[in-house]
Amino acid sequence: MATREEVITKLKELVDPHTGINVWEMGMVKDLEVEDNRVSLTFEMTSNFCPIGMQLGVALKRKLAELPLDQVDIKIGNYLRASELESVLKTS
């Protein structure tokens, strides 16, 4: 079972290559809930047209997959291709 602190630690490992700052400290992760071995969050891009939004979303999912979680639900915010990325994240 993963704790909130373990999830945050894992999120801090994902660094935005344009800024060199991790997604947690950039405030890109909103509404984080960790309960009963499930995580849900909103991943909000810094720009609606973020050129690496798809890659960041997939990298986020992979980071969280390293934890002992039964379910990870990621909603995408402020991104033109949000529905497409959410579909990719549900199947990966």
C-alpha positions as CSV (number, residue, x, y, z in Angstrom):
1,M,0.0,0.0,0.0
2,A,1.4,3.4,-1.0
3,T,1.1,6.4,1.2
4,R,0.5,10.0,0.2
5,E,4.1,10.8,1.0
6,E,5.4,8.0,-1.3
7,V,3.2,9.3,-4.1
8,I,4.5,12.8,-3.7
9,T,8.0,11.5,-3.6
10,K,7.4,9.7,-6.9
11,L,5.8,12.8,-8.5
12,K,8.9,14.8,-7.5
13,E,11.0,12.4,-9.7
14,L,9.2,13.7,-12.8
15,V,11.0,16.8,-14.0
16,D,9.7,19.2,-16.7
17,P,12.6,19.3,-19.2
18,H,11.8,22.9,-20.1
19,T,12.1,24.3,-16.6
20,G,14.2,21.7,-14.8
21,I,11.6,21.7,-12.0
22,N,9.6,18.7,-10.9
23,V,5.9,18.6,-11.6
24,W,4.9,18.6,-8.0
25,E,6.8,21.8,-7.1
26,M,5.5,23.4,-10.3
27,G,2.0,22.9,-9.1
28,M,1.0,20.8,-12.1
29,V,-0.6,18.1,-9.8
30,K,-4.0,19.1,-8.4
31,D,-6.6,17.4,-6.3
32,L,-4.3,14.5,-5.2
33,E,-6.2,11.8,-3.3
34,V,-4.5,8.7,-2.0
35,E,-6.9,6.2,-0.4
36,D,-7.3,2.4,-0.2
37,N,-4.4,1.8,-2.5
38,R,-5.9,4.1,-5.2
39,V,-4.6,7.4,-6.4
40,S,-6.5,10.1,-8.3
41,L,-5.3,13.4,-9.4
42,T,-5.5,16.1,-12.0
43,F,-2.4,16.8,-14.1
44,E,-2.6,20.3,-15.3
45,M,-0.3,21.5,-18.1
46,T,1.4,24.8,-17.9
47,S,0.2,25.6,-21.4
48,N,-2.9,24.6,-23.3
49,F,-0.5,23.8,-26.3
50,C,2.2,22.1,-24.2
51,P,4.5,20.5,-26.9
52,I,5.4,17.6,-24.6
53,G,2.1,17.2,-22.8
54,M,1.6,13.6,-24.1
55,Q,5.1,12.6,-23.1
56,L,4.7,14.1,-19.6
57,G,1.3,12.4,-19.1
58,V,2.7,9.0,-20.0
59,A,5.8,9.5,-17.9
60,L,3.6,10.5,-15.0
61,K,1.6,7.3,-15.3
62,R,4.8,5.2,-15.5
63,K,6.2,6.8,-12.4
64,L,3.1,6.0,-10.5
65,A,3.1,2.5,-11.8
66,E,6.3,1.9,-9.9
67,L,4.3,2.1,-6.7
68,P,2.2,-0.7,-5.2
69,L,-1.2,0.8,-6.3
70,D,-4.3,-1.0,-7.5
71,Q,-5.7,2.0,-9.4
72,V,-4.4,5.3,-10.8
73,D,-6.9,7.8,-12.2
74,I,-5.4,10.8,-13.9
75,K,-7.5,13.6,-15.2
76,I,-5.8,16.1,-17.6
77,G,-6.4,19.8,-17.3
78,N,-5.5,22.9,-19.4
79,Y,-4.5,20.9,-22.4
80,L,-5.9,20.9,-26.0
81,R,-5.5,17.1,-26.4
82,A,-6.8,16.3,-22.8
83,S,-9.3,13.7,-23.9
84,E,-6.8,12.0,-26.2
85,L,-4.2,11.8,-23.4
86,E,-6.7,10.6,-20.9
87,S,-7.6,7.7,-23.3
88,V,-4.0,6.8,-23.7
89,L,-3.5,6.8,-19.9
90,K,-6.5,4.5,-19.3
91,T,-5.2,1.9,-21.7
92,S,-1.5,2.0,-20.7
